[in-house]
Amino acid sequence: MRLLEVLEPSGGGSGRHFLDLCRGLQARGHLVHAVYSPVRADRRFVEELAALNLAGIHAVAMMRMPGLSDFSAWWALRAVMRRAGPFDIIHGHSSKAGALSRIRLPGPHVPRVYTPHAFRTMDPGLGAMGRTLFGAIEKVLARGFTDRLICVSADEYAHACALGMPREKLSLIVNGVATPPAGSRGAVRAALGIPEDALLFGFVGRLTHQKAPERLVAAFERLAEREPHARLLMIGDGEMQEALRGQIDAGRHASRIHLTNDFTGPQAMAAMDALVVPSRYEAMSYAMLEAAAAGKPLILSDVGGASTVLTDGENGLLVANGDDPAPLAEAMLALSLPGRLAACTEAARARSRDYGLTRMIGETEALYRSLLA
């Protein structure tokens, strides 16, 4: 098949999904072209995408928020489709790329697939007007311009149904990941000056409002007062980076918080004792999946995808989704107890093989073929 994959937020979990999917489909013999936006592109993402040696890689500037620039972005994307096509399937990832790649002029029909990677309407902080507006846009595009919409967790599937999207256009394909390497614990800790006997909580993700990293910093400040061996490793960058560094520096335990982008999440996962995901909303976080595949205990806010990887009290703890840092700090303290941490780690390791990448790629390929059939 000749495939066009389109992504706007070039980094984070959606970027990882995009890279894995392009690589996997190419390995199965398909001709894959990739479109990404350089506006929010992570350097490491661009380098890895270039290294895939796909049939074509095209940069189209797409802004996150709706605006007049969307007209030029749509025109540039349409030019890519004409110049590099024809394509058998066009697959948009994220809301902006999904909208631009699905809106089309009359002509020969090419099946359009859309993966939201978390609907904007899943944000609990979005006001009623925002939910109505974004929900209406998603509903119109799903009904009139989409051949199949892929939800990456049961929670996202239920949300799509609640928005009024036709069930016959929805498919559930849970994200999959490659198992993170297991031998980097000592090297990562040594590079960051983290003692081998430290209790290391980790965070992996874009530093954005959605991921709520400021919640975790506030909770760790509380934990650090009561647990002298605790450290926090935060992997990522984004628009909140400067504000987050200010928050860390203003606290009493800045020397015990390590904010870096020198490692990827999979590279750093072995160094962590537990992963914390304090997000405001998710569809199916890649950080969750990578930690689960690495056999790491989890502390998750109650967001989409949490039930896929976490059994509360067994391989980690579930925390109410709110801005009060106290419940998150208490959960981190509870997991710090040696017996509790050991039991959760054992349970996490027992289910670490449930999140494979091959399944996700195979199910996506089968969906493409069903649309062509």
SULCORWO-V79656 format. One record per residue. N is the residue number from 1. RES is the residue in one letter. OMEGA is omega in whole degrees, 0 to 359 (999 if undefined). NEAR is the number of other C-alpha atoms within 12 Angstrom. Layout:
n | res | omega | near
N | RES | OMEGA | NEAR
N | RES | OMEGA | NEAR
This chain:
n | res | omega | near
1 | M | 173 | 24
2 | R | 191 | 31
3 | L | 173 | 39
4 | L | 178 | 48
5 | E | 186 | 49
6 | V | 182 | 52
7 | L | 174 | 54
8 | E | 183 | 43
9 | P | 189 | 40
10 | S | 180 | 41
11 | G | 179 | 38
12 | G | 182 | 38
13 | G | 179 | 40
14 | S | 176 | 39
15 | G | 178 | 37
16 | R | 178 | 37
17 | H | 182 | 43
18 | F | 180 | 45
19 | L | 181 | 41
20 | D | 181 | 32
21 | L | 178 | 42
22 | C | 180 | 41
23 | R | 183 | 30
24 | G | 180 | 29
25 | L | 176 | 35
26 | Q | 179 | 27
27 | A | 178 | 19
28 | R | 172 | 18
29 | G | 181 | 16
30 | H | 178 | 24
31 | L | 189 | 28
32 | V | 169 | 38
33 | H | 181 | 41
34 | A | 173 | 45
35 | V | 177 | 48
36 | Y | 178 | 44
37 | S | 179 | 34
38 | P | 186 | 25
39 | V | 180 | 22
40 | R | 187 | 28
41 | A | 173 | 31
42 | D | 183 | 30
43 | R | 182 | 23
44 | R | 177 | 24
45 | F | 182 | 29
46 | V | 180 | 30
47 | E | 181 | 17
48 | E | 178 | 24
49 | L | 179 | 36
50 | A | 183 | 23
51 | A | 180 | 16
52 | L | 181 | 25
53 | N | 178 | 20
54 | L | 179 | 29
55 | A | 178 | 27
56 | G | 175 | 28
57 | I | 188 | 31
58 | H | 178 | 30
59 | A | 176 | 28
60 | V | 183 | 36
61 | A | 177 | 30
62 | M | 178 | 38
63 | M | 182 | 29
64 | R | 185 | 27
65 | M | 178 | 19
66 | P | 180 | 19
67 | G | 181 | 13
68 | L | 180 | 13
69 | S | 180 | 18
70 | D | 180 | 25
71 | F | 179 | 20
72 | S | 178 | 17
73 | A | 178 | 33
74 | W | 180 | 31
75 | W | 179 | 22
76 | A | 178 | 24
77 | L | 177 | 39
78 | R | 178 | 29
79 | A | 176 | 19
80 | V | 180 | 28
81 | M | 180 | 33
82 | R | 187 | 13
83 | R | 186 | 14
84 | A | 183 | 23
85 | G | 4 | 24
86 | P | 180 | 23
87 | F | 176 | 29
88 | D | 180 | 29
89 | I | 172 | 38
90 | I | 188 | 46
91 | H | 179 | 44
92 | G | 181 | 40
93 | H | 182 | 44
94 | S | 190 | 44
95 | S | 183 | 37
96 | K | 179 | 41
97 | A | 178 | 42
98 | G | 179 | 43
99 | A | 184 | 42
100 | L | 182 | 42
101 | S | 181 | 44
102 | R | 180 | 41
103 | I | 188 | 34
104 | R | 175 | 24
105 | L | 176 | 14
106 | P | 181 | 8
107 | G | 179 | 6
108 | P | 185 | 10
109 | H | 171 | 20
110 | V | 182 | 30
111 | P | 179 | 33
112 | R | 178 | 40
113 | V | 183 | 45
114 | Y | 172 | 46
115 | T | 184 | 50
116 | P | 188 | 44
117 | H | 180 | 45
118 | A | 175 | 41
119 | F | 177 | 43
120 | R | 182 | 34
121 | T | 176 | 34
122 | M | 179 | 36
123 | D | 181 | 29
124 | P | 179 | 23
125 | G | 178 | 20
126 | L | 182 | 20
127 | G | 182 | 15
128 | A | 180 | 14
129 | M | 179 | 12
130 | G | 179 | 18
131 | R | 180 | 22
132 | T | 182 | 18
133 | L | 182 | 18
134 | F | 178 | 26
135 | G | 179 | 29
136 | A | 178 | 22
137 | I | 180 | 27
138 | E | 182 | 38
139 | K | 180 | 29
140 | V | 180 | 20
141 | L | 180 | 33
142 | A | 184 | 35
143 | R | 189 | 25
144 | G | 189 | 20
145 | F | 188 | 31
146 | T | 174 | 36
147 | D | 176 | 34
148 | R | 177 | 39
149 | L | 183 | 48
150 | I | 172 | 42
151 | C | 187 | 38
152 | V | 173 | 42
153 | S | 178 | 36
154 | A | 179 | 28
155 | D | 179 | 30
156 | E | 177 | 41
157 | Y | 179 | 35
158 | A | 179 | 25
159 | H | 178 | 33
160 | A | 178 | 38
161 | C | 180 | 25
162 | A | 178 | 20
163 | L | 179 | 28
164 | G | 179 | 23
165 | M | 183 | 32
166 | P | 182 | 25
167 | R | 182 | 23
168 | E | 178 | 18
169 | K | 183 | 30
170 | L | 172 | 31
171 | S | 178 | 32
172 | L | 175 | 30
173 | I | 182 | 36
174 | V | 178 | 37
175 | N | 175 | 44
176 | G | 182 | 42
177 | V | 168 | 38
178 | A | 181 | 34
179 | T | 179 | 30
180 | P | 179 | 33
181 | P | 188 | 22
182 | A | 190 | 23
183 | G | 187 | 18
184 | S | 186 | 22
185 | R | 184 | 27
186 | G | 183 | 22
187 | A | 180 | 20
188 | V | 180 | 31
189 | R | 180 | 29
190 | A | 181 | 16
191 | A | 183 | 18
192 | L | 180 | 28
193 | G | 179 | 21
194 | I | 181 | 27
195 | P | 181 | 22
196 | E | 182 | 21
197 | D | 179 | 18
198 | A | 173 | 27
199 | L | 191 | 32
200 | L | 171 | 43
201 | F | 184 | 46
202 | G | 173 | 44
203 | F | 177 | 50
204 | V | 178 | 46
205 | G | 175 | 45
206 | R | 180 | 41
207 | L | 185 | 34
208 | T | 178 | 26
209 | H | 182 | 26
210 | Q | 185 | 34
211 | K | 174 | 40
212 | A | 180 | 38
213 | P | 180 | 42
214 | E | 174 | 36
215 | R | 183 | 36
216 | L | 178 | 47
217 | V | 179 | 46
218 | A | 179 | 33
219 | A | 180 | 36
220 | F | 176 | 45
221 | E | 177 | 35
222 | R | 181 | 27
223 | L | 185 | 35
224 | A | 178 | 32
225 | E | 187 | 20
226 | R | 182 | 19
227 | E | 187 | 27
228 | P | 182 | 20
229 | H | 184 | 25
230 | A | 172 | 37
231 | R | 179 | 41
232 | L | 177 | 45
233 | L | 181 | 44
234 | M | 182 | 44
235 | I | 176 | 38
236 | G | 172 | 34
237 | D | 183 | 33
238 | G | 187 | 32
239 | E | 179 | 20
240 | M | 188 | 21
241 | Q | 182 | 25
242 | E | 179 | 16
243 | A | 181 | 19
244 | L | 177 | 32
245 | R | 176 | 25
246 | G | 178 | 15
247 | Q | 179 | 25
248 | I | 183 | 29
249 | D | 181 | 20
250 | A | 181 | 16
251 | G | 183 | 22
252 | R | 187 | 18
253 | H | 182 | 27
254 | A | 183 | 23
255 | S | 181 | 21
256 | R | 178 | 32
257 | I | 184 | 39
258 | H | 178 | 35
259 | L | 187 | 34
260 | T | 172 | 28
261 | N | 181 | 26
262 | D | 179 | 20
263 | F | 170 | 27
264 | T | 177 | 35
265 | G | 179 | 42
266 | P | 179 | 39
267 | Q | 185 | 29
268 | A | 188 | 43
269 | M | 182 | 44
270 | A | 182 | 35
271 | A | 185 | 44
272 | M | 172 | 44
273 | D | 177 | 41
274 | A | 177 | 46
275 | L | 177 | 53
276 | V | 177 | 49
277 | V | 184 | 54
278 | P | 191 | 51
279 | S | 173 | 45
280 | R | 175 | 34
281 | Y | 178 | 36
282 | E | 166 | 43
283 | A | 173 | 46
284 | M | 186 | 45
285 | S | 176 | 48
286 | Y | 178 | 47
287 | A | 175 | 51
288 | M | 183 | 48
289 | L | 181 | 48
290 | E | 177 | 48
291 | A | 179 | 51
292 | A | 178 | 49
293 | A | 178 | 38
294 | A | 179 | 44
295 | G | 181 | 38
296 | K | 172 | 47
297 | P | 186 | 50
298 | L | 166 | 50
299 | I | 188 | 50
300 | L | 167 | 51
301 | S | 187 | 41
302 | D | 183 | 33
303 | V | 180 | 37
304 | G | 178 | 39
305 | G | 183 | 39
306 | A | 182 | 40
307 | S | 179 | 30
308 | T | 186 | 31
309 | V | 188 | 46
310 | L | 165 | 39
311 | T | 188 | 24
312 | D | 180 | 25
313 | G | 181 | 23
314 | E | 178 | 27
315 | N | 178 | 36
316 | G | 185 | 42
317 | L | 177 | 40
318 | L | 183 | 35
319 | V | 177 | 35
320 | A | 182 | 26
321 | N | 180 | 30
322 | G | 184 | 26
323 | D | 176 | 26
324 | D | 184 | 21
325 | P | 186 | 27
326 | A | 180 | 23
327 | P | 179 | 28
328 | L | 178 | 37
329 | A | 179 | 36
330 | E | 178 | 29
331 | A | 177 | 37
332 | M | 178 | 45
333 | L | 179 | 31
334 | A | 180 | 25
335 | L | 180 | 38
336 | S | 180 | 34
337 | L | 187 | 19
338 | P | 181 | 16
339 | G | 181 | 12
340 | R | 180 | 23
341 | L | 181 | 32
342 | A | 181 | 23
343 | A | 179 | 22
344 | C | 178 | 34
345 | T | 179 | 33
346 | E | 179 | 22
347 | A | 179 | 28
348 | A | 179 | 37
349 | R | 183 | 25
350 | A | 182 | 19
351 | R | 188 | 26
352 | S | 183 | 29
353 | R | 188 | 25
354 | D | 193 | 28
355 | Y | 189 | 29
356 | G | 180 | 26
357 | L | 183 | 31
358 | T | 179 | 26
359 | R | 182 | 22
360 | M | 181 | 31
361 | I | 180 | 30
362 | G | 180 | 23
363 | E | 177 | 25
364 | T | 178 | 39
365 | E | 180 | 30
366 | A | 177 | 19
367 | L | 178 | 28
368 | Y | 182 | 33
369 | R | 180 | 20
370 | S | 178 | 17
371 | L | 179 | 24
372 | L | 179 | 22
373 | A | 999 | 10
